[in-house]
Amino acid sequence: MSEVTNELMFGLLKRVHHEIGEARQDVSETKRELNVMRGHMVATQSDIHNVYGILARQDERLERIDRRLDLRELAEPKDLMSRNDIRSAAAL
């Protein structure tokens, strides 16, 4: 078996130190990527929230339009009846 010298130990420690440094860089890069992904998720969530707000306003607007149309439809037959009454009275 070969002898373990201080030089061999120093070489191994240098390699381990280098690999730990690379591992730290990889972890730092992974953290940065996760933060970027988190930012994109927050932006997407905000966009979805805005879309829901727009849809709610459009839904309210459509409901108001439907109510107006229903009122108009209810008023039209009465209006037609009053116009026919006026015409028949004018014909007499």
KAHU-V281478 format. One line per field, one symbol per residue. ss: DSSP state (h for helix, s for strand, l for the rest). A space follows every 10 residues. Layout:
BEGIN
ss = ???
END
This chain:
BEGIN
ss = lllllhhhhh hhhhhhhhhh hhhhhhhhhh hhhhhhhhhh hhhhhhhhhh hhhhhhhhhh hhhhhhhhhh hhhhhhhhhh hhhhhhhhhh hl
END
